[in-house]
Amino acid sequence: MVIDKRRLRLALFISGGATTASSIITVCKSGRLKINPVLVIASRKDIDGIKRVQKAGFLKKDIAVINPEFCKDASQFAEKLLTACRRYKVDLVGQYGWLPLTPKKFINVYKGMIINQHPGPLDPPRADFGGKGMFGRRVHAAVLYFRRATKHDFWTEAVTHFVTPEFDKGEVIKRQQIKIQGNDTVEDLQKRVLPIEHEVQIETLDDFVKGRVKIFKRSIPLIQRNELDILQSAKRIAAILYPYG
């Protein structure tokens, strides 16, 4: 990949299959997205995503494994992340299926330039389909349960938001609604949402390149007060049904 020194330098954080990260790398290689993906950080060495980003053309030498379980505390985890990102002169960090809680020390260094992908509707700081343990199929399962329990003609969303020291509490940058079909399973919804997640993340990066990043705020709360218990039940059931996300 030809590196243009004038472009933003992107680090991609992954913890799973890295389908979004590999899509971003491919789009950058094609020239459609004017950004330089310079570093991939994986939270474990055994994830499928490492092979996937290599298949997309990312060099093995530019992939680092930094597992928080091998760090004595959050400060050491932050320092390892910072050391890697400084080595590659990273300007912007994207979390794509990244599961660890990113340390506050790291976030402060990249404040306003660290973003996260989420597969369901968010409404920070109000109640929504984010938070600790809400990732992968759990999010889709919770959305479907909530829709059926409330009997709303509810939809889901693919979202980009800023990273803060709490899971999924950063302001929403971009989102796209996806209609839910009456007979959708969790796997149906996941399959339909995933390619839209990819596009939303690519569009968000393009917004950074072109200096047009905007914050999205809902005028009406996503979850009404009388629906809070249903939301909590939806999250609990989703975690039981999908213990590994």
N, C-alpha and C positions, 0 to 999 in steps of 0.2 A: 504494500500500500504506500502510495506517495504521500509524504507528510508535508502539508502546507503550514509553515510556521506562524502564519497569521490567523489560523483557525483556532477555535476553542479546543482545548485538550481534555478529553473525556475519560474518566475512569468508570468502569461498569462493575458493580458489585453483584455477585450472584450466589445463590445457595441451592439451586435445583437444576432444572433442565436447560435454563438459559435460552429459551426460545425467543424471548424479547431481545436479549442482548445480541444474539446472533443475527436477528433481523436488522437491528440497528447497525451492526458492523457491515452487513451486506449492503445496506442502503448507503452507508458512507463510502464504501468501495465503489459503488456505482456512480458516485458524484451527485446524487440527488440531495444528500444532506451534507452541507459544507461544515463538517466538524471532524476532528481527529480523535478516534478512539485509540488511546495510547496504552491503557492498562486495564486488565481484568483482575479483580480480586475475588477469589472464591472463599467461602467460609469453611469448606471442607475439601479434602483432596479426592474424595471418592464420588463426587457428584457427576452426573451425565453432562452437565453444562460445560465442563472443561473441554471435553472432546468436541462438543457442539460448536463452541466458539473457534476452536482450532480448525474445524471443518469449514467454517465460514471465512477462514483466512487469517485468523489471529495467531501470531507466533507464540510458541510455548514459552520462550524466554520473557515474554511480556505478561505472563500470567502468574500471579502470586497467590499462595494459599495462606490465609491468616485466620486461624480458628480461635475464637474467643475462649474455648474450653482449655486451650493451652496457654492462656494468659493468666497471670496471678490476680489481676483486677481490671476494671474498666479503663484505668489510666494507662496500663501497659498495652491493652488492646488498642486504645486511641493512638498511642505512640507508634505502634507497628503500622497502623493504617496511614498515619501522617507521614511516616518515613517513606513508605512505598509511593504515596501520592506526590510527595516533594521530589523524589528521585525522578519521577516522570513529568514534573512540572504541570500537574493536573490543575485545570481551571474549574471544571464542573464534574460533579459526581452524580451518577444515576444508580439507584438501587432497583434492580430488576429481579424480583423473587428473592431478595435478600432477607434472611430470617432473623439474624441477631439484632439486638437493640444497639443501635449505633451510639457510641459514647458521646456525651455532651461536649467533651473537650474537642473531639473531631468536628462535631456539628458547628461549634462556634467558629472554627477556622474557616469552614466552608459555608457559613451562614448566607442564605440567599442563593447559593450555588450548589445545593444538594437536594435532590428530588427523589421521590419514591413512586413506584407503580402499585396501584391497588385495583383488585378486580370487582369492587362493589361500591355502592353509593357511600359517600362521606359527607359529613356536615359539621366539621369541627368549629367550636368546641362542644357542640351539642351531640346528642345520642345518634349513633349511626351504625354502619356495618363494618367498622374498623375496631382497632384496639388489640390488646395482647391476645395472641392465639387465633386471631382472625386472618387467615391466609388460605390461599388455594381453594380447594373445593368446599372448605368450611364456609367461606363467604357466600358462595352460590347456594349452598344448602340452607343457610340462614335466611337469605333473601326469599327463597322459594317457600320456606316454612312461614315466614312473616306474611307473605302475600296470601297464602291460603288461609292462615289463621285470621287475618283482618278482612279477608274478602275484598281487598283493594285490587284495582286493575294496576298493580304495581309493576315497575320496570326495574332494570338494573343499570349499572353504569361501569364504564372503564374510566379510571381516574389517574391523574398525576397530581401530586401534592408536595409541598416542601416538607423536609424532614425536620423534626423537633426531637427533644430528648424522650418524648413519650410516643408509643406506637400510634401512627395514623392521626396525630393531632395537628399537623401542619396545615396551613391554608391550601385550599384546592386551587390549582392552576388551570387545569383543563379537564373536561369530562365529556363523555359521549354516552347518551342513553341507548339502551338496547331493549327492545320489546321482549317480554316473556310470553311464550306460547302456553296455552292452558295445560298441555300434556308434557311440558318440559321436565326432564330429569336433571339432576345436578350435572351429569356428564354432558347432556345436550347443551345446557346453558354454558358450561365451561368451554365447549368446543366452539360455540358461536361467539362468545365474548373474546376469546384469545386473540384472533386476528385484529379485532378492533382495539384491544389493548396495545398491540404492536404499533398500530397507526397513531394512536393517541400519544404514545411515548415519542415516536418520531416527530410528530407535529410539535410537541412540547420542546424538543431539542431545537427544532427549526425556529421556534419563537425566541429561544435564547440567542441563537445566531443573529436573528434580525432585530433583537432588542424590543420585542413586542409582548413580553410576558405580562399577563394580567391575572389578578386574583378573582376567583369566582366565589360569590356569596349568595346563599339562598335567602330569598325574602321570607319564605315560609319554612318552618322547621321540617326536616325530612321525616322525623318521628314525632307524633303527637304525644302529649303527656299521658293520655289513656292507653297508649300503645307500648309504653316502656317495658311493662312486664312481659308482653308478647315478644318484644325484641330480645330480652334477656333469655327467655325460654328458647327462642330460635338459636341463639348463640350456643347455649348449653347443649342442645340436641345436636347441632352441627358438629361440635367438638367430639361428642360421643360417636356419631356416625362416621366421622373422618378423623381418627386420632392422629394420623400423620399428614393431615392437610389435603 
